[in-house]
């Protein structure tokens, strides 16, 4: 287990019953990275997990279950926050990857939040802390049912 993983495990154990240390860690990481929407996190997590990806925003939207306009907005926001970088479009596709920041604190926050998201407690806290934008296809389908 990595140092971040051990820290996350420690914070999960320390926060059982109280929840404050882990909640403040999650909020601090999100604030430090400039992520406020669940769709932004989902797109960032997709790019992070897939490493360098050659895809269109429509393809990413289809794979993660959001409308194309939401994914395009999230990609624009993540690029402006210098969390991802993307190439110029070539026949509707771009090359996406995590931005290699020289800011050690930012890299640490990204690693922390990714490690947190690997646990159920971390995923629940992310879902609690991030604003839904109402454009997830599954959310709409569940409301109709």
Helices and strands as residue ranges (DSSP letters): H 3-15, H 20-33, H 38-50, E 53-55, H 57-64, H 68-80, E 84-86, E 94-98, H 104-117, H 120-129, H 137-144
